[in-house]
Amino acid sequence: MSTFTLDFERQIVEWEQKLQELKKLPPTKGMDPAEEIQQLEQKVEQARKQVYQHLSPWQRVQLARHPKRPYTLDYIGKFMTDFVEIHGDRLFSDDKALIGGLAKLEGMPILIVGHQKGKDTKENLYRNFGSAHPEGYRKAIRLMQIAAKFRLPIVCFIDTPGAYPGVGAEERGQAQAIAYNLREMSKLPVPIVVAVIGEGGSGGALGIGVGDRVLVMENAYYSVISPEGCAAILWKDRAKAPEAAASLKLTAADLLSLKLIDEIVPEPLGGAHRDPDTAAENLKAALKRNLEELKGMDPKELLEARREKYRKIGLFTES
């Protein structure tokens, strides 16, 4: 279990640690911890349900950013086989924040691309905290065009706070690279399933986010801006991030109700980091089911359905 603890789950973690200590105690004459263990187990279970079944949007954002949450390479390792990573955009360099390659999903050949964060400070610096440069998006579309040429379905894993906003990235055409991907992904004649597995921040997420099906994991978020960025603009105060998170309607449930996504992928109680194997099984089942449904469509039908899907996005009311 992770040693990283969020504020709202601190009491639960303390009880869980006490429970583990009690279970290690051997029964002694005149003292059997079994009854106390049972009572504490019930207390922990009730607390988990009370907290994790009533999470606020800001708390879900915190879970989406949890440093022990599974990332793209974790999911590839858990339920994909024969993964061969392909590097570089053939223009500038190989972006480590956005990876891609060929793999098999239960024997089905696919192309997988996804943002990749690091597990610690050193790896996060190597992966640029999952914030891709223009060469990352150019690499992604290069690989997707290869997939289209060989009629391979595409799976995209989104997990980024946003595209890298540095001067070098802007000089190399960050906005143009993302815009190009949006246009080209809309025209690829193969099934595309997108899954937001953690953070889905702004254009950095959209750069690999055009798909026939868009899935969001239960404690992931998908937003035009980060809550902190929104709070800084609207209230001139980043401390207002919890209010911003609620206003942005960025949770999976909000996105589904607004018909911006197609499906919520359930997570284990407490988040994917608490039971990565179950989280992976749930994601694998959702990907497989959606790919099977799309596989039977001919390219013309697929592209028309994709076009209609995005033309319908946007709800408004008139007063």
N, C-alpha and C positions, 0 to 999 in steps of 0.2 A: 504494500500500500504506500501511496505517496506520503512523503514527510511535509510537503508543501500544503499549507492549510489556509483556506479562505476564511474571512471573518465570520461569515454566517454559518460555517460548519465546524467552528472551533469546539463547541460543546460536544458535538457528536464524536469528533476525533478523540477528545479526551476520554469519553466513555469507552470508545473502542479500544484505546490503549489500556485502560484499566481492566477491560474484559480480557484482553490477551494476557495480562499479568496474572489475573485470577485463574485462568485456565492452565497456567504453568505450575500453579501451586499443587503439591500432592496432598491428598486427604491425610489428615493427622487425627490422632485420638482426641475426641471432643470437638473437632472442627472439620466440617465438610463444606467446601465453598460451592457445592453444586446448586444449592437454593439461591445463593446470592448471584451466581452466574446466570441462572435462569431469569431472575428478576431484572438483571442488568441487560440481558439480551432483549427482553421485551421492551425495556425503556429505550434502548438504542434503535430498535426497529420502529417504534412509534415516532421517535425523534426524526429518523430518516424520512419517513413518510410525510411528517408535518412540514419539514423544511424543503425537501426536494420536490414534493408535489405541488408546492405553492411558491415557486421561485419567481422573483420579479424579473423584468427584462434586463436590468443591470446585473443581477446575479447570474443570469444565463450568459451574458457577455463575459463575466469573470470566469465561468466554467469553460467557455469557448477558448479562452486564453490560457487555461491551466497548463503549466509547463510540462506536466506528465501526460497530457492528452495524446492519444495516438496521432501520428502524422502520416503523410502520404507513404513514405517508405515502410512504416510499420504495417499499414494495411496491405501494401503490396506483398510484404513478407508473410502475412498471415493467411491470405487467401488467393494469391496469384502465384503462378509458377512460370518458370522459364523466362524470367524478366531479363531483358538485355537493354541497358541504358544507352541512349544515343545522345551525343554531346554536340554542342555548338550551333551557332546560327549561320555559319559560313560567311559572316560579315565582320564580326568583331571579336567575340569570345564565347566561352561557355558559362552561362549564368547558373550558379549553384542554388539559387533561390527557387528556380523552377526546373523541375526534372521531367524527363519523359523517356519512353522507350516501348519496346514490344513485350508483350506478356500473354499469358493464357489465363482465362477465368473458367475453371472447370473444363479445360480442354478447348474453350473457345478462343481463338486468336484475337487479340485486341491491341489497340494502341492506348497507353495510359500516359497522361500528362498531369502534373500537379505541383502546387507550391510545396516547398519543404522548409520547415523551420529546424532549429537546432535544439538539442536536449540540454545544453549547458551554454555558458557564455562563449567559450571557444568555438563551439559548433555554430552558435547563432551568428557570430561574426563571419564565419565561413559561409553560412547560408544567407547572410544579410537579413536575418530575422524574418525570412519568408517574403521579403519585399523585392520583387523582381525588377530588373533593368529592362530596357528595350530589347536587348539581345535575348533575354529570357522569353519574351513574347514572340520574337521572330523565330527562335528555336521551336517554340510550341507550334506555331502555324506551319513551319517547315515539316515537322513530324506529322501533323494532321493531314497535310497534303499528300504525304507519302502513304498514309493510311487510306485516303480516298482513292489513290491510284491502285492500291491492291485490295480495295473493297473490305477494309477492316473497320469494325465499329470502334468508336472512340469513347474513352472514359476520362473525364476531367475531375480532379479533386481540387477544390478551392479551399485555401487556408492561408490568408494573408491579411495583414492590417491595411494594405494598400500598396500600389506600385511605388517603387523608390522615387522620392521627389528631389533627389540631389541635382546639382548643376550638371554633372556629367551625363546623367540620364536624360535630362531635358535637352542637352546639346546633341545627344544621339537620337532624339526623336521619340521620346516616351509616349506622348499623346498619339502621334501618328502610328506607332507600332500597335497600340491598343485599338485604335480606330480601324486599322487594316484587318486585325484579327476579327473584329465584330463583323465586318463585311464578308470576309472570306469564310468564316465559320458558318455564316448563314447560307452559304452556297455549297457546302460540302455534301455530296450525295450519299453519305453513309450515316448510320445511326450515331447520335451523340447523346450520351447521358452524363449530366453534370451533377456532382455531389458536393455540397458545402459541408466540409467535415470539421471546421473550426470557425475561424474568422472569415467573413466575406466582405472585405472592405473596398468599396468604391470601384473605380475603374480598374484597379489592380485585380479585382475579382472578375469583373466583366471581361477582361482580356482573354480568359479561357472559359467564359460562362455562357456562351450561346449554345443551347442544346435542344434536342427534341423533348427531353424530360429533365427537369431540374429538381433534385432532391436536396433536402436540408436535414442534417441530423438534429435531433431533438434539442440539444443544448448549443447548437451553432447559431450564428447570426449572419444576416445578409443585409447590407445597408449602403446607402449612397455616401455616407460619411461616418467616421467613428463617433461615438457618444461624446468623447472629450472634444473633438473638433467642432461638433455641433454646438456644444455648450460654450466653447470659446467664442464662436461667432454670434450666437443669439444672446447669451447672458454675459459675455466677456469674463466668464468664470468657469474654468474646467471642473471645479468642484460640483457643478450642476450636471455632471455626466449622468447620474441616475435618472434625473428628470428628462434629459435628452433621449436616453435609451427608451424610455416609455413613449415619448412623442414620436420617435422615428419608426415605430412599428416594425422592428427588426427581428423579432423572434420567429421561429419556425411556424408557430400557431398563427401569428399575425399575417405572415407572408402567405400562408395557405388560405386564410379567410379572404385575403385580398386577391386571390387567384394569381399571385406572382410566381408561385412554385407549384409543383405537381404532387409532392409527397413528403411526409415527415418520416424520417428513419428513427425508430425508437432507440433510446440508449438505456443502459442499466441505471438503476436508481442511484443518483449521486453523480452521474456523468460517465463518459466513456473511459476515463482514466482509472475508474474504480474496478472495471471489469473489461479490459481491452478485448478479450476473446469473444465475449458476448456482443460487444459493439461491432466487432469485425464480422461476426456471423450475420447480424442484422443488416449491415451495409452490403455484404456479399449477396444476401437473398434479394434485396431491393434492386441491386444492379443487374443481377441475373434475370430477374423477372421482367424488368423494363427492356433489357436488351433483347430478350426472346420475343417480346411483343413488337418491337420495332423491326426486328430482323426480317419479318415477312413482308414488309412494305417495299414497293418498288421505288427507285430513286425519285421519280417525278412526284409520286404520292407523298413521299417523305418530305421533300422540299416544300411542297404546297402546305402540308400540315404545319411545318415549322414556321413558315411565313404567317399563316393564320394565327398561330399561337402568340407570336410577338405583336401582331396587329391588334389583338384583343386586350393586351396589357394596358392598364390605366383606368381606374374607376373614378368617377366624379359625380357630384350631385348638383342640381340647379335649384336655387331657392327663389 
